[in-house]
Amino acid sequence: MMLTAAIAALLFLTTNQLHFEYPTGVPGLNLVNLVFLAALGLLLLRGGQAPLPAPALRGPLLFYFIAVTLALVISLVARPRLLMEDLTYFKILVSYPLYYFLVYYAVRSPRMAIQLVVVVCVIAVLAALEAWMEARSYGIGVYAETRRAAGPFGPDYRSSNRAGVFYATFLPFFLAIAVFMRGHRLWRMAALGAAFILVGAILFTYSRQAYLIALLTVGLLVWRRGIGTTVLALVLAAALFPFLPEGASERVQETQQQGEYGEERVDESTASRWELWEAGLRMWVEHPAGIGLNRFQAMVGDYSHHTGKDAHNYYVLTFVEAGPLGLLALLLLFWAMFRLAARAVHGASDYQGWALAQGLRLAVLGCLLGNIYGGPFRDGEVMAVLWALLALVERLVQMRGQEVAVAEAAQERLHPTPPAEPVADTHGGVYR
């Protein structure tokens, strides 16, 4: 119970660390790091447990760690700046994926796995409710660039996009529970209510990429459920469309604008991202092995007029800073995450595990899409619960599969299958 509580506290504090800043006096060490070390200590002290199968993400994560470590070496050797700042950035990149290993080796029973899945769901809903409270204070349905909800993911509107990615990532997870988890009425009703809360949170972030991710992943979900559900969803969406906040449609219409002479052009936010990506490509051409970890913002001003700006695309950022090796490691990691979820779907032995695996697969897709127009993959506030969820679903499906195998073996011992009767062939021989 202590280990379960420690992991639950770790996930909650990581997602809400903006509200729980606690100075430790040690550079690069914060309250979340201390709770992680406490949970790790409890796991090591438990001991005496049977060995587990190798985690599905072990190889891809190690490859990713090697790639970002090499990028750190490049930055320290070729373009040294502030050592502690670089080490802190590196720590952020590698520490949050370690949640996956912590949770994987900590979970030893289906009950513990389900308890922590509930914790993840509660954390997501609380984060969405915070966006509702912000929207209420701003004025629901009224759009202004500086009055966009960011929930616990940042102090102001500049964090609204990554908040939107978080909400859009978990929306299909809740809907999968509501749609696929047969025989668990309470779970389905709670998940449906949670999905409604997340839809509102997505709208209030006024994040266009979050709108697109939500529409795509939910569309795939209802299509997977069947043509009847798809038609029903389309009818329901058409009926609810007039009731959406006016600010949401205003935000979408901002993307396409007219120039001084009536020509079509995209808004400044979209255009600046394209310019940053072009600048990143020019950087890579001059430095094909990568410019080094945490160097994009320092160098982008030499290749564009966007001084000190982030790449706003984690794939571009990784490619420019860590080179082709880094991008390959990142893409292989995403592929492994998606394959983990797909294997869980096919390996699930009950509707509960199957529904969770279906939702996880769409959540991974949402995360993949969310890093095209931003870089939340490195943000613990956004990714911590997803790393944990990957481990929880993997372990739950493993343990439930083992329970089924044990039950079938016991049934076979009680009622063994009778041997087949010998059959005579036409030549007088006998074979089975």
C-alpha positions in Angstrom: 0.0 0.0 0.0 2.9 2.4 0.7 4.4 1.9 -2.7 1.0 2.4 -4.4 0.5 5.6 -2.4 4.0 6.8 -3.3 3.4 6.2 -7.0 0.0 7.9 -6.8 1.5 10.9 -5.1 4.4 11.0 -7.6 2.0 11.1 -10.6 -0.3 13.7 -9.0 2.6 16.0 -8.0 4.3 15.6 -11.4 1.2 16.7 -13.3 0.5 19.5 -10.8 4.1 20.5 -10.0 3.3 24.1 -11.0 1.2 24.2 -7.8 3.7 22.4 -5.6 7.0 24.1 -6.1 9.3 23.3 -3.2 12.9 24.5 -3.2 15.3 21.8 -2.1 18.4 24.0 -2.2 20.1 21.6 -4.6 20.2 22.7 -8.3 18.2 20.5 -10.6 16.5 18.7 -7.7 12.9 19.3 -6.8 10.0 17.8 -4.8 9.0 15.5 -7.7 12.5 14.1 -7.8 12.5 13.4 -4.1 9.1 11.6 -4.3 10.4 9.6 -7.2 13.5 8.5 -5.2 11.2 7.6 -2.3 9.0 5.4 -4.5 12.1 3.8 -6.0 13.5 3.2 -2.5 10.2 1.5 -1.4 10.4 -0.7 -4.6 14.0 -1.8 -3.9 13.2 -2.5 -0.2 10.3 -4.7 -1.1 12.5 -7.3 -2.7 11.8 -11.1 -2.8 9.6 -10.9 -5.9 9.6 -13.3 -8.9 11.4 -11.9 -12.0 9.2 -10.3 -14.6 9.4 -10.5 -18.4 11.5 -7.7 -20.0 9.4 -4.5 -20.4 8.3 -3.9 -24.0 9.9 -0.5 -24.1 13.2 -1.4 -22.5 15.2 -1.5 -25.8 13.7 1.5 -27.5 14.0 3.6 -24.4 17.7 2.7 -23.9 18.3 3.6 -27.5 16.6 7.0 -27.0 18.7 7.6 -23.8 21.9 6.8 -25.8 20.9 9.2 -28.6 20.1 12.2 -26.2 23.3 11.4 -24.2 25.4 11.7 -27.4 23.6 15.0 -28.2 24.5 16.2 -24.7 28.2 15.3 -25.3 28.1 17.3 -28.6 26.7 20.4 -26.9 29.2 20.2 -24.1 32.2 19.6 -26.3 31.4 21.7 -29.4 29.2 24.5 -28.0 29.7 24.7 -24.2 27.4 27.2 -22.4 25.9 26.8 -19.0 26.8 23.3 -17.7 24.1 23.1 -15.0 21.4 24.3 -17.4 22.4 21.6 -19.9 22.5 18.9 -17.3 19.0 19.9 -15.9 17.6 19.8 -19.5 19.1 16.3 -20.0 17.7 15.2 -16.6 14.2 16.3 -17.7 14.5 14.3 -21.0 15.5 11.0 -19.3 13.8 11.2 -15.9 10.1 11.1 -16.8 10.4 8.0 -19.1 11.8 6.2 -16.0 8.3 6.4 -14.6 7.5 3.6 -17.0 10.1 1.3 -15.5 9.2 2.2 -11.9 5.5 1.4 -12.4 6.2 -1.7 -14.5 8.3 -3.3 -11.8 6.1 -2.0 -8.9 2.8 -3.5 -10.1 2.5 -7.1 -8.9 -1.3 -7.6 -8.8 -4.2 -6.8 -11.0 -5.7 -4.9 -8.1 -2.7 -2.6 -7.8 -2.8 -2.0 -11.5 -6.5 -1.1 -11.5 -6.0 1.2 -8.4 -3.3 3.1 -10.3 -5.4 3.3 -13.5 -8.1 5.0 -11.4 -5.5 7.4 -10.0 -4.4 8.3 -13.6 -8.1 8.9 -14.5 -8.7 11.1 -11.5 -5.6 13.1 -12.2 -6.7 13.7 -15.8 -10.2 14.8 -14.7 -8.9 17.1 -12.0 -6.6 18.7 -14.6 -9.5 19.2 -16.9 -11.7 20.7 -14.2 -9.0 23.3 -13.6 -9.4 24.3 -17.2 -13.1 24.7 -16.6 -12.5 27.0 -13.7 -10.2 29.1 -15.7 -12.7 29.4 -18.5 -15.4 30.4 -16.0 -13.2 33.2 -14.7 -12.4 34.3 -18.3 -15.9 34.0 -19.6 -17.0 30.8 -21.2 -17.2 31.0 -24.9 -15.3 34.3 -25.2 -12.1 33.9 -27.1 -9.0 36.1 -26.6 -5.4 35.0 -27.2 -4.4 35.8 -23.6 -7.5 34.2 -22.0 -7.0 30.6 -23.0 -7.2 27.9 -20.3 -3.9 26.1 -19.5 -5.0 24.1 -16.4 -2.0 22.9 -14.3 0.3 22.9 -17.3 1.5 26.5 -17.1 0.9 29.9 -15.6 -0.8 31.5 -18.6 -2.1 31.1 -22.2 1.4 30.2 -23.5 0.9 26.7 -22.1 -2.6 26.2 -23.5 -1.4 24.1 -26.5 0.3 21.5 -24.3 -2.7 21.5 -22.0 -4.8 20.8 -25.1 -2.6 17.9 -26.1 -2.9 16.4 -22.7 -6.7 16.6 -22.7 -7.0 15.4 -26.3 -4.7 12.5 -25.5 -6.9 11.3 -22.7 -10.3 12.0 -24.3 -10.3 8.8 -26.5 -9.0 6.8 -23.5 -12.1 7.6 -21.5 -14.4 7.1 -24.5 -12.9 3.7 -25.1 -13.7 2.7 -21.5 -17.3 4.0 -22.0 -17.7 2.2 -25.3 -15.9 -1.1 -24.9 -15.9 -2.1 -21.2 -18.9 -4.4 -21.2 -20.1 -5.6 -17.8 -18.7 -2.7 -15.9 -21.5 -0.2 -15.8 -20.0 2.0 -13.1 -16.8 2.3 -15.1 -18.6 3.2 -18.3 -20.8 5.9 -16.7 -17.8 7.5 -14.9 -15.8 7.4 -18.1 -18.6 9.1 -20.1 -18.8 11.9 -17.5 -15.0 12.3 -17.6 -15.1 12.5 -21.4 -17.6 15.3 -21.2 -15.3 17.2 -18.8 -12.3 16.7 -21.1 -14.3 17.9 -24.2 -15.0 21.2 -22.4 -11.3 21.5 -21.3 -10.2 21.0 -24.9 -12.6 23.7 -26.2 -11.4 26.1 -23.5 -7.7 25.8 -24.5 -8.6 27.1 -27.9 -5.8 24.9 -29.2 -6.4 24.1 -32.9 -4.1 21.1 -32.8 -6.0 19.7 -29.8 -9.3 20.1 -31.8 -7.8 18.1 -34.7 -6.3 15.4 -32.5 -9.5 14.9 -30.6 -11.6 14.7 -33.8 -9.2 12.2 -35.4 -8.8 9.9 -32.4 -12.5 9.9 -31.5 -13.4 9.3 -35.2 -11.1 6.3 -35.3 -12.7 5.1 -32.0 -16.3 5.2 -33.3 -15.3 3.7 -36.6 -13.7 0.8 -34.7 -17.0 0.4 -32.8 -19.0 -0.1 -36.1 -20.9 1.8 -38.8 -24.0 2.2 -36.6 -22.0 4.0 -33.9 -20.3 6.1 -36.5 -23.6 7.3 -37.9 -24.9 8.0 -34.4 -21.8 10.0 -33.5 -22.1 12.1 -36.7 -25.8 12.8 -36.0 -25.0 13.7 -32.4 -22.0 15.9 -33.4 -24.2 17.8 -35.9 -26.9 18.3 -33.3 -24.4 19.7 -30.7 -22.4 21.8 -33.1 -24.7 24.9 -32.8 -24.1 24.8 -29.0 -20.3 25.0 -29.1 -18.7 28.1 -27.7 -18.5 30.8 -30.3 -14.9 31.4 -29.4 -14.0 27.9 -30.6 -15.2 28.6 -34.2 -13.5 32.0 -34.1 -10.2 30.3 -33.2 -10.4 27.8 -36.0 -11.2 30.6 -38.5 -8.1 32.5 -37.5 -5.9 29.9 -39.3 -6.9 31.2 -42.8 -6.6 34.9 -43.2 -6.5 37.5 -46.0 -3.5 39.7 -46.8 -3.5 43.4 -47.6 -4.5 42.7 -51.2 -7.0 40.0 -50.5 -4.6 37.1 -51.0 -5.1 34.0 -48.8 -2.5 33.4 -46.1 -2.2 31.6 -42.8 -2.1 33.3 -39.4 1.2 34.5 -37.8 1.4 31.6 -35.4 1.2 29.0 -38.2 3.6 30.9 -40.5 6.2 31.3 -37.7 6.3 27.6 -37.1 7.1 26.9 -40.7 9.8 29.5 -40.6 11.3 27.8 -37.5 11.2 24.4 -39.2 13.0 25.9 -42.2 15.6 27.4 -40.0 16.1 24.0 -38.3 16.7 22.4 -41.6 19.4 24.9 -42.4 21.0 24.3 -39.1 21.1 20.6 -39.7 22.6 21.0 -43.2 25.5 22.8 -41.6 25.7 20.4 -38.6 24.5 16.9 -39.9 25.5 15.1 -36.6 23.3 17.6 -34.7 23.9 20.9 -33.0 23.8 19.5 -29.5 21.2 19.2 -26.8 19.5 22.4 -25.6 21.0 24.5 -28.4 18.1 25.2 -30.8 16.8 28.3 -29.0 20.4 29.7 -28.6 21.2 29.3 -32.3 17.9 29.8 -34.2 18.4 33.5 -34.2 21.4 33.0 -36.5 19.1 31.3 -39.1 15.9 33.3 -38.8 14.4 36.4 -37.1 12.9 34.3 -34.4 15.5 34.8 -31.7 15.3 32.5 -28.7 12.3 30.5 -30.0 11.5 26.8 -29.6 11.1 24.6 -32.6 7.4 24.0 -31.8 7.8 20.5 -33.3 9.6 17.8 -31.2 10.5 15.8 -34.3 12.3 18.8 -35.8 13.9 19.7 -32.5 15.2 16.2 -32.0 16.5 15.9 -35.6 18.3 19.3 -35.4 19.8 18.7 -31.9 20.5 15.0 -31.9 20.8 14.4 -35.7 19.3 11.5 -37.7 20.2 9.0 -34.9 18.1 11.0 -32.4 15.1 11.2 -34.7 15.4 7.5 -35.5 15.5 6.7 -31.8 12.4 8.9 -31.2 10.4 7.3 -34.0 11.3 3.8 -32.9 10.2 4.7 -29.4 6.8 5.9 -30.6 6.5 2.8 -32.8 7.3 0.6 -29.7 4.7 2.5 -27.6 2.0 1.9 -30.3 3.0 -1.7 -30.7 2.8 -2.2 -26.9 -0.8 -1.0 -26.9 -1.7 -3.0 -30.0 -0.3 -6.2 -28.4 -2.3 -5.4 -25.3 -5.4 -5.2 -27.4 -4.8 -8.6 -28.9 -3.6 -10.2 -25.7 -6.4 -9.0 -23.4 -8.4 -11.7 -21.8 -11.4 -9.7 -20.6 -13.4 -6.6 -21.6 -11.7 -4.5 -18.9 -8.2 -5.0 -20.2 -9.4 -4.8 -23.8 -11.1 -1.5 -23.3 -8.1 0.0 -21.5 -5.7 -1.2 -24.2 -8.0 0.2 -27.0 -7.9 3.6 -25.2 -4.2 3.4 -24.7 -3.6 2.8 -28.4 -5.5 6.0 -29.2 -3.8 7.9 -26.4 -0.4 7.0 -27.9 -1.6 8.2 -31.3 -2.8 11.5 -29.8 0.7 11.9 -28.2 2.4 11.3 -31.5 0.2 13.9 -33.2 0.6 16.3 -30.4 4.3 16.6 -30.9 4.0 17.8 -34.5 2.9 21.3 -33.5 4.7 21.4 -30.2 7.1 19.5 -27.9 5.2 18.1 -24.9 7.1 14.8 -25.1 9.7 16.3 -22.8 7.2 17.8 -20.4 6.6 15.6 -17.3 3.3 17.4 -16.6 1.9 16.1 -19.9 3.8 12.7 -20.2 4.1 11.3 -16.7 0.7 9.7 -16.5 1.0 8.3 -20.0 4.3 6.6 -19.2 2.6 5.2 -16.1 -0.4 4.1 -18.1 1.7 2.3 -20.7 3.2 0.2 -17.9 -0.1 -0.4 -16.1 -1.9 -1.7 -19.2 1.1 -3.9 -20.1 1.3 -5.4 -16.6 -2.5 -5.8 -16.3 -2.8 -7.7 -19.5 0.2 -9.9 -18.6 -1.2 -10.8 -15.2 -4.7 -11.4 -16.4 -3.3 -13.6 -19.1 -1.3 -15.6 -16.5 -4.4 -16.0 -14.4 -6.3 -17.5 -17.4 -3.4 -19.8 -18.3 -3.3 -21.1 -14.7 -7.1 -21.6 -14.6 -7.0 -23.5 -17.9 -4.1 -25.7 -16.7 -6.0 -26.5 -13.5 -9.1 -27.3 -15.5 -7.0 -29.6 -17.7 -5.7 -31.5 -14.7 -9.2 -32.0 -13.3 -10.7 -33.0 -16.7 -8.0 -34.2 -18.9 -8.7 -34.5 -22.6 -9.1 -38.2 -23.5 -6.6 -39.6 -26.1 -7.8 -40.0 -29.6 -9.0 -43.4 -30.8 -6.5 -45.2 -33.0 -7.6 -45.3 -36.7 -6.7 -48.2 -39.0 -5.3 -47.3 -42.4 -6.2 -49.1 -45.7 -2.9 -51.0 -45.5 -3.6 -52.7 -42.2 -1.4 -50.3 -40.2 -2.6 -48.3 -37.2 -2.0 -44.6 -36.7 -3.6 -41.8 -34.8 
